[in-house]
Amino acid sequence: MSELKSLIAEELAQAVDPRVSVFARAVLFYGSCLRTTELDGQMLDFYLIVSSYEAAYGNSWLVGANRRLPPNVFPAEHGGLVAKVAVLSETDFHRLNRITASAVSVWARFA
């Protein structure tokens, strides 16, 4: 387990382009752009982890959609950068990151 903690600490210590930091407050940044310095023309990948879908969407049909087939994915743009933002509740994030998850789309990104 200490190897995993060291790996996570190393990942968190990696600097990212300052434009990404402004764009990505309180979200997980992952994907092919994570370690590149050339962001023009690229699509950033973010996971927005929310306490619950109700907290994120209020009284919206998106709550049910996100529960049935998580994550919901939305386009976003800021300061000339573009991204796709996947929304997951904390519960679904934990459930979908288990090695025994029925679908590997989330687990594979963080394995």
Residue, then its C-alpha position, 0 to 999 in steps of 0.5 A: m500500500s505504501e507504493l500506491k501512496s507514493l505513486i499518488a503523491e508523485e502524481l499529485a506533485q506533477a505540475v500542469d499547465p496553469r490554464v488547466s489549473v484555472f479551468a479545473r478547480a475541484v475536479l480530477f484531470y486525466g487523459s492524454c493531455l495530462r502530461t503534454t505541454e501542447l494544449d492547443g487543439q486538444m480536448l482535456d478530460f475531467y471527472l467532476i465528482v459530486s456529493s450526489y446527483e441531486a446536489a449537482y443537478g437539483n430537480s432535473w431529469l439529469v439525476g435519473a440519467n446519471r444514475r442509470l448510465p453514469p457518467n453523464v458527459f458534457p462539453a466545456e470551454h474556458g480561455g480557449l481550452v475545450a474539455k469533456v467533463a464527466v459527472l459522477s457521484e462519490t458513490d458511483f466513483h467508488r463503485l465503478n473503481r472497484i476491480t469487480a466493477s461490472a463495467v471498466s470504463v471508469w476503473a480503466r482510467f484510474a487503474 
